[in-house]
Amino acid sequence: MAPAAGADSMMTREQLLHLFSRFSFLTSLPEVKQRIADAVRDKQEAVAVTTEIQEEILREMGIDPGFGIGCLGKVNLVYENDKDLMIKFYQFVAKEEMAIDEAELEPIEMAEKLHAQQILQEQVKRHLHYIRVVYNESC
C-alpha cells in the first residue's frame, strides 16, 4: 500500500520494513543487549542507545539518521491504512520497549512485567472472542 499523498519526504514502506527487521535482529543479539545494559549501568538513558542503534541502521541503509528518526514519528499518519506495515511498526516499538526493559529492570521485575503482559494478552483475547460471538449473534 502506498503512502498518503504529500509523503515524498517519508521513508518507503520497504525501507521501514528493513529498519524494523534489522533492529529486531540486532536487539536480539547478546552483545547488543549487553551494550544497552552497560549504558544503563553507566547512568545513560537506554532509549538513547536504542536510538543510536536505529541511527546506525539508517546510515547502513544510506539514509540520513535525522530524516529516518523523523520518519518514525510520522509512520502512523502516512501509512495509517497499511495494516500490515502498522502491525510491523507496533512490533518494532514493542521490541524497542522490551530491549529497554531488559536493560533497566532486575530479572524478577522483568519476569513480573512479562507475566502481567501475558495476563493482559489473555484478557484481550477473551474480550475479542466475546465481541466476535456477540457480533455474529446480532447479524
C-alpha positions as CSV (number, residue, x, y, z in Angstrom):
1,M,0.0,0.0,0.0
2,A,1.4,3.4,-1.0
3,P,1.9,6.2,1.5
4,A,-0.6,9.0,1.6
5,A,-0.3,12.0,-0.7
6,G,2.4,14.5,0.2
7,A,4.5,11.8,1.7
8,D,7.5,12.4,-0.6
9,S,9.6,13.3,2.5
10,M,9.0,9.9,4.0
11,M,10.8,6.6,4.0
12,T,9.4,4.0,1.7
13,R,7.5,1.0,3.0
14,E,10.4,-1.3,2.1
15,Q,12.9,0.9,3.9
16,L,10.8,0.9,7.0
17,L,10.3,-2.8,6.9
18,H,14.1,-3.2,6.6
19,L,14.7,-0.9,9.5
20,F,12.2,-2.8,11.7
21,S,13.6,-6.2,10.8
22,R,17.3,-5.2,11.2
23,F,16.5,-3.5,14.6
24,S,14.7,-6.6,15.8
25,F,17.6,-8.8,14.8
26,L,20.3,-6.6,16.3
27,T,18.5,-6.1,19.6
28,S,18.2,-9.9,20.0
29,L,22.0,-10.3,19.9
30,P,23.6,-10.8,23.3
31,E,26.3,-8.2,22.6
32,V,23.7,-5.6,21.8
33,K,21.7,-6.4,24.9
34,Q,24.9,-6.0,26.8
35,R,25.6,-2.7,25.1
36,I,22.3,-1.3,26.3
37,A,22.7,-2.7,29.8
38,D,26.2,-1.2,30.0
39,A,24.8,2.2,29.1
40,V,22.2,1.9,31.8
41,R,24.8,0.9,34.3
42,D,26.8,4.0,33.3
43,K,23.7,6.1,34.0
44,Q,22.9,6.7,30.3
45,E,19.3,6.5,29.0
46,A,18.6,3.2,27.4
47,V,16.4,4.9,24.8
48,A,19.4,6.9,23.8
49,V,21.2,3.7,23.0
50,T,18.3,2.2,21.1
51,T,18.0,5.4,19.1
52,E,21.7,5.2,18.4
53,I,21.3,1.7,17.1
54,Q,18.4,2.9,14.8
55,E,20.7,5.7,13.5
56,E,23.4,3.2,12.7
57,I,21.0,1.0,10.7
58,L,19.8,4.1,8.9
59,R,23.4,5.0,8.0
60,E,23.9,1.4,6.7
61,M,20.8,2.0,4.5
62,G,22.2,5.3,3.2
63,I,19.5,7.3,4.9
64,D,20.3,10.4,6.9
65,P,19.6,9.4,10.6
66,G,17.8,12.7,11.4
67,F,15.5,12.2,8.5
68,G,14.9,8.5,9.3
69,I,14.2,9.1,13.0
70,G,11.8,11.9,12.0
71,C,10.0,9.5,9.7
72,L,9.3,7.1,12.6
73,G,7.2,9.8,14.2
74,K,5.1,10.0,11.0
75,V,4.6,6.3,10.3
76,N,1.1,6.1,11.8
77,L,0.0,9.2,9.9
78,V,1.4,8.4,6.5
79,Y,0.8,4.6,6.5
80,E,-2.4,4.5,8.6
81,N,-4.2,2.4,6.0
82,D,-1.5,-0.1,5.6
83,K,-2.5,-2.6,8.2
84,D,0.5,-4.9,7.7
85,L,3.0,-2.1,8.0
86,M,1.3,-0.7,11.1
87,I,1.5,-4.1,12.7
88,K,5.2,-4.3,12.0
89,F,5.6,-0.8,13.3
90,Y,4.0,-1.5,16.6
91,Q,6.0,-4.7,16.9
92,F,9.1,-2.6,16.3
93,V,8.0,-0.2,19.1
94,A,7.3,-3.1,21.4
95,K,10.7,-4.6,20.6
96,E,12.4,-1.3,21.5
97,E,10.4,-1.2,24.7
98,M,11.4,-4.8,25.5
99,A,15.1,-4.1,24.9
100,I,14.9,-1.1,27.2
101,D,13.1,-3.0,29.9
102,E,15.6,-5.9,29.8
103,A,18.4,-3.3,30.4
104,E,16.7,-1.3,33.1
105,L,14.8,-3.9,35.1
106,E,16.1,-6.5,37.5
107,P,15.4,-10.1,36.4
108,I,12.5,-10.5,38.9
109,E,10.9,-7.2,37.7
110,M,11.2,-8.3,34.1
111,A,9.6,-11.7,34.9
112,E,6.7,-9.9,36.7
113,K,6.3,-7.5,33.8
114,L,6.2,-10.3,31.2
115,H,3.7,-12.2,33.4
116,A,1.5,-9.2,33.6
117,Q,1.6,-8.7,29.9
118,Q,0.7,-12.3,29.3
119,I,-2.3,-12.0,31.6
120,L,-3.4,-8.8,29.7
121,Q,-3.0,-10.5,26.4
122,E,-5.2,-13.4,27.5
123,Q,-7.8,-11.0,28.7
124,V,-7.8,-9.1,25.4
125,K,-8.2,-12.4,23.5
126,R,-11.2,-13.3,25.7
127,H,-12.7,-9.9,25.1
128,L,-12.2,-10.2,21.3
129,H,-13.7,-13.6,21.3
130,Y,-16.7,-12.3,23.2
131,I,-17.1,-9.4,20.8
132,R,-17.0,-11.7,17.8
133,V,-19.6,-14.0,19.4
134,V,-21.9,-11.1,20.2
135,Y,-21.4,-9.6,16.8
136,N,-22.1,-12.9,15.0
137,E,-25.3,-13.4,17.1
138,S,-26.6,-10.0,16.2
139,C,-26.1,-10.4,12.4
